[in-house]
Amino acid sequence: MNLQDLYITLSSFPALVFDNVFAPSLLRATYHTWPSKDWDNWITVGHASVAHHFQSNAGRSLPPAALLLLEKMSSFPLEDFYGPLALSTLKFFPDLSFHTGGMQAIPQVEAIPTSYKLEHPTKRWKKLVNLVLFITPDWEEEYNGELVFHGSKKTSIAPLFNRLIVYTAINARHISMNPINPNVHKEVRKLHTSFWTYLDGD
């Protein structure tokens, strides 16, 4: 199966949701060592007055707890879940420099789309699978902020603490995030990373 055919196959594959995958203490350490908004390695996405979200641009220069958790996410056994789609025929791998990955903070804003890029910023790699881990403690479903998949069947996934979402990169073009309940004075904090495959000649 070539890459184009694989993307066609993956486009119909649903998001996978796993709860309580990692040690809660590690998530709490990540949450409580989260950088302040004046951290030099934040990229503010959106207008200057109302940020859509804050995205880290630090590579591996992240707080130790976040870096350790991202490394654990990068060892997630994708073969166990995507093997039937012949994903294992491609030599896929995580990017441990965490290009296009890292930390994100989502404040109370209007519903926003997620980014959709399949190309690696510095190498001839194509993105296959995304992993998102929500780390905000004591998040309740009535707080909203769901990740919404707009496919043949609309699916909303609440950003609950220690919830890991695994989805194919091609489906990122059909994702948005619902606004947080304005009565909730919290932001959604999450970690995200991706698995890639290389193109011929690399």
N, C-alpha and C positions, 0 to 999 in steps of 0.2 A: 504494500500500500504506500503510495507516494504522499507527500505532505499535503497537497491540495485535496486528494481524496480523503485523507484523514481529517482535515478541517471540516469537510462536508459531513463526515460521520459524527465528529465531535459536536457539531452544531445542534444536534438533537439530543445530546446526552444531558441529563438533569444534573443540577448542583447536588453535591453530597454534603450532608450536615452531620457533624460529630460533636457531641457534648462531653465535657469533662475529660479531654484528651491529655492535658498536661497538668503538672502539679500546681494546684491553686496558689501555693506560696510563691512560685516563680512568677505567676501573673501579677500577684499583688506587689512583688518587688519591682516589676516593670512599671506598674501603674504609679507607685509612690516615688519612683526615680525618674518620672516623665519630665522632660525639660520644660522650662517656662516658655512663654510665647516670644520672649526676646532672644531665644537660643539662635546662634548664628547659622545653624544648619537647618532651620525651617525654611521651606518655600511656602509663601502664602498664595493660595489659589483663589481667585475671585477678586472682587473690588477691594480697594484699600480700606473702605469703611466697614464692609461686611465680607469676611473671609468665608469662602465655601468650605475650605478645609486647610489644614496645615500638614504638609508633606515633608518628611525628612529628606535631606540631600547629603547624607553623611557617609554613605557607603558603610564601611565597618567601624567608623568613628561614632558609634552609638553607645548609650549607656550599657554597662555590662549585662544587666539583667535582660534588656531587650535583645541584645546581640545573642545571648545564650538561647533565648526562646526562639529567635529566628533560625538559629542553627538546628534546633530540634525540629522545627517545622520543615526544614530543608531535607530531613531524613524521613519524611512521611512516606510510607510504602505505597506509592502510586500504582505499582505493578499489581497489587492485590485487587484494585478496583477498576483499572483501565485496561488490564490485560485482554479482556474479550474484544476490545476495540483495536487490537493490534498496536497499541501504543508502544508496547515493549519492542516492536520491530524497529522503532526509531531509537537512536542513542540519546535519550533525554537525560537531563541533569539539572541540578539547581545552580544558580549563580550565587556563590557565597560572598561575592562583593556587593550583592543586594542592589544592583542597578534596577531601577523602576520598583524597588521594594523598600521596606523599612517601616517607619512609624507614620501613622496618620491620626489626626485629631479632627473630629467633625463637630463644630459648634451648632447652635440653634440657627439654622438657615432654611431657606426654601428648599424644596426637593431638588436634588442635583443629579446629573448624570455621572457615571464613572468614566475614567479614561479608557481609551480603546486603542492600544498600540501593540502590534504583534512583533515589531522589529526591536532588536536589542540596540541601545544607543551607541555602543562602541564596537560591536562584533557582528558578524554575519550569522546571527542566530535568530530563530523564530520561537516565539512564546507558545507553549502548549497548554499549560495548566496554571491557574492561579490559586493561591491559598490565602485566606483571610482569617485572622484570629481576633476575636473581640475580647477586651480585657477590662472593661469598666465594671467594677464590682457592683453588686446589688441592682443591676439593671432589670427593670420590669417591662413586660410586653406592652403595658399601657403607656410607656414612655415614648413609644413609636421609634422612629429612626431605622425602620426595616430596610434591608437590602432587597430590592424587588427585581425579579427576573421576568422580563416581558417576552415570553416565547409563545408557543402554541397554547400553553397553559400558564397563566400568570401565577407566580409564586412569590410570597413575601416571607422573609426570614428575619426574625428579631435578633438584634445584636446582643444576645445574652452573654454573661460572663463565662469564659472558657468554652465558647462555641467556635468551632473551626468549620469554615465553609471551603469546600474544594470545588472548583468549577473550571470548565475548559475556557481557554483564553478567547476563543472565537466568540463565545457567548457574552463577553464583556460589552459588546456593542448593544446588548439588549438589557442593560442593567441601569437602574437608578437607585437613589436612596431617599426614602421618605423623610420629611422634616421631623425634628424632635418636638415633642409636646412642649409648647411654650411655658408651661407651668413647671417644667423639670429643669432644674439648674445644674445640669450635667452635660458633658460632651461625650460623644462616642469615641473611644480610643481603640485603635486596632493596629495589628501588625500584619504585614502582607509580604509575600514573596512569590516567586514563580519558578516553574520548571521550563526548560528550553530544549530545543534540538538544534543541531548545527546544519548548515546548508552544505551541499556538495563542494568539496575543495577546502573545507576548514578542518 
